[in-house]
Amino acid sequence: MRTVRPAVVGGILLALCAAVAVVALGTGDYPISPGGVLRTLVGAGTPATDYIVLDLRLPRVLTALAVGAALGASGALFQSLTRNPLGSPDVVGFTTGASTGALVMIILVGGGLAQVALGAIVGGTLAAAAVYVLAYRGEAHGDRLVIIGVGVQALLSAAITYLLVRADIVDAQRAALWLMGSLNARSWGHVVIAGSAVVVLLPVALLLAQRALILEMGDETARALGVPVERARLALIATAVGLAAAGTAAAGPVAFVALAAPQLARRLTRASGPNTVPSAVTGAALLLVSDLVAQRALAPTQLPVGVVTACLGGAYLIWLLGWRRRVRATTA
């Protein structure tokens, strides 16, 4: 039963992703029926539907799926590593580091997609390295990583504000839009950035999942079971940072997906450990549904998807903190 339920949940979520993707591909100023979308995807569409579905809408949908999967898996690894439901990359500063690196490229260098992606990856890596070094005292405990990460995030947020203030109006507007987290006007280049990270790093995360589960038992227990604690922790951090940085590079700092997706996946699967694959699929479904809502349900114009995920994530965070407080009061 422990292995069947996660597989069933994953299958249901994949089916949900496929259904929402078909709806998203057919929704817009030029509506296309689900049958028309499916015919286009298998090569039997008209020239008009081929252009609309394959060139305009499919890159956006695939970017949403890849970014959501990357953020969901990254959040699952961080929360398992820190043994804390608040231990996600957008809370401990790694996503903010990626954002800072991207803004350096946008404002100071004026780079395009490749340069912004490189800046995000370098910025996220440097932020992770700074948090780890500052938190390391013989070993880097999860609580210390979270606390130091919050402090580093505050410093990086100040750096982002400084960059925005010194930028000219055009670059500042471009940077401000990017900071909201958006899937508008995504291209196949964005799909390659996020998709490559998922294809390369998600299998690595699966290989590290068993060690992450053992680390949840505590460092002493892990050492007794023969796990090299600090090497395993570094490998988990590097994998999670790579996923988070690639997702941020492709869509900007989309808030709360990395925080909420692993917790939702854990409650759905009722399984221990990081639940990497269910978290990735949950993140993909969450971001795709949020983007569809951002496009069609809230305004006559398209909103950045980060607006929707921030609203959902903020409400979820309030609920999570209230739930943990009730649990502590009950067990006290």
Long-range contacts (C-beta under 8 A, 24 or more apart in sequence): 2-271, 5-269, 5-270, 5-271, 6-269, 6-271, 6-275, 6-277, 6-278, 9-265, 9-268, 9-269, 9-278, 10-277, 10-278, 10-281, 13-278, 13-281, 13-282, 13-284, 13-285, 14-281, 16-285, 17-65, 17-281, 17-284, 17-285, 17-288, 20-285, 20-288, 20-289, 20-292, 21-61, 21-65, 21-288, 23-292, 24-57, 24-60, 24-61, 24-64, 24-288, 24-291, 24-292, 24-295, 25-53, 25-57, 25-58, 25-61, 26-53, 27-292, 27-295, 27-296, 28-52, 28-57, 28-295, 59-186, 59-187, 59-188, 59-190, 59-191, 60-183, 60-184, 60-186, 60-291, 61-288, 62-191, 62-195, 63-183, 63-186, 63-190, 63-191, 63-194, 63-250, 63-251, 64-183, 64-251, 64-284, 64-287, 64-288, 64-291, 64-305, 65-284, 65-287, 65-288, 66-191, 66-194, 66-195, 66-197, 66-198, 66-247, 66-250, 66-284, 67-183, 67-194, 67-247, 67-250, 67-251, 67-254, 67-257, 67-287, 68-247, 68-257, 68-261, 68-280, 68-283, 68-284, 68-285, 68-286, 68-287, 68-288, 69-198, 69-202, 69-280, 69-281, 69-283, 69-284, 70-194, 70-197, 70-198, 70-201, 70-243, 70-244, 70-246, 70-247, 70-280, 70-283, 71-243, 71-244, 71-247, 71-254, 71-257, 71-258, 71-261, 71-283, 71-287, 72-257, 72-258, 72-261, 72-262, 72-265, 72-279, 72-280, 72-281, 72-282, 72-283, 72-284, 72-286, 73-198, 73-201, 73-202, 73-205, 73-240, 73-243, 73-276, 73-277, 73-279, 73-280, 73-283, 74-240, 74-241, 74-243, 74-244, 74-247, 74-258, 75-240, 75-257, 75-258, 75-259, 75-260, 75-261, 75-262, 75-279, 75-283, 76-205, 76-261, 76-262, 76-265, 76-274, 76-275, 76-276, 76-279, 76-280, 77-205, 77-208, 77-212, 77-236, 77-239, 77-240, 77-243, 77-274, 77-276, 78-240, 78-258, 79-262, 79-263, 79-274, 80-212, 80-213, 80-215, 80-216, 80-236, 80-273, 80-274, 81-142, 81-145, 81-212, 81-215, 81-233, 81-236, 81-237, 81-240, 82-142, 82-143, 82-145, 82-146, 83-142, 83-216, 84-142, 84-143, 84-146, 85-259, 85-262, 85-263, 85-320, 85-324, 86-146, 86-259, 86-320, 87-142, 87-145, 87-146, 88-258, 88-259, 88-262, 89-124, 89-240, 89-241, 89-244, 89-258, 90-244, 90-253, 90-255, 90-256, 90-258, 90-259, 91-146, 91-149, 91-150, 91-153, 91-259, 92-131, 92-145, 92-146, 92-148, 92-149, 92-150, 92-152, 92-153, 93-127, 93-131, 93-149, 93-150, 93-151, 93-152, 93-153, 93-156, 94-124, 94-127, 94-128, 94-131, 94-149, 94-240, 94-241, 94-244, 94-245, 95-124, 95-244, 95-248, 95-253, 95-258, 96-127, 96-152, 96-153, 96-156, 96-157, 96-160, 96-253, 97-123, 97-124, 97-125, 97-126, 97-127, 97-128, 97-130, 97-152, 97-156, 98-123, 98-124, 98-127, 98-244, 98-245, 98-248, 98-249, 98-253, 99-123, 99-156, 99-160, 99-179, 99-248, 99-252, 99-253, 100-127, 100-156, 100-159, 100-160, 100-163, 101-126, 102-178, 102-248, 102-249, 102-252, 103-160, 103-163, 103-164, 103-175, 103-178, 103-179, 104-163, 106-171, 106-174, 106-175, 106-178, 107-163, 107-164, 107-166, 107-167, 107-171, 107-172, 107-175, 108-163, 110-171, 113-187, 113-189, 113-190, 113-193, 114-189, 116-178, 116-249, 117-193, 117-246, 117-249, 117-250, 119-249, 120-245, 120-246, 120-248, 120-249, 121-242, 121-245, 121-246, 121-249, 123-245, 124-241, 124-244, 124-245, 124-248, 125-241, 125-245, 127-152, 127-156, 128-237, 128-238, 128-241, 132-234, 132-237, 139-219, 139-229, 139-230, 140-230, 140-233, 141-219, 177-304, 178-252, 179-252, 179-253, 180-252, 180-304, 180-306, 180-307, 181-251, 181-252, 181-253, 181-254, 181-255, 181-304, 181-305, 181-306, 181-309, 182-251, 182-252, 182-304, 182-305, 182-306, 183-251, 183-291, 183-294, 183-304, 183-305, 184-302, 184-304, 186-250, 186-251, 190-250, 190-251, 191-250, 193-246, 193-249, 193-250, 194-246, 194-247, 194-249, 194-250, 194-251, 196-246, 197-242, 197-243, 197-245, 197-246, 197-247, 198-243, 198-246, 198-280, 201-239, 201-242, 201-243, 201-246, 202-243, 202-276, 202-277, 202-280, 204-239, 205-239, 205-240, 205-243, 205-274, 205-276, 206-276, 206-277, 208-232, 208-235, 208-236, 208-239, 209-273, 209-274, 209-276, 210-273, 211-235, 211-236, 212-236, 212-273, 212-274, 213-272, 213-273, 213-274, 216-272, 216-273, 251-305, 252-304, 252-306, 253-306, 254-287, 254-305, 254-306, 254-309, 255-306, 255-309, 255-310, 255-313, 256-309, 256-310, 256-312, 256-313, 256-314, 256-316, 256-317, 257-283, 257-286, 257-287, 257-309, 257-313, 258-283, 259-313, 259-316, 259-317, 260-286, 260-312, 260-313, 260-316, 261-286, 263-316, 263-320, 286-312
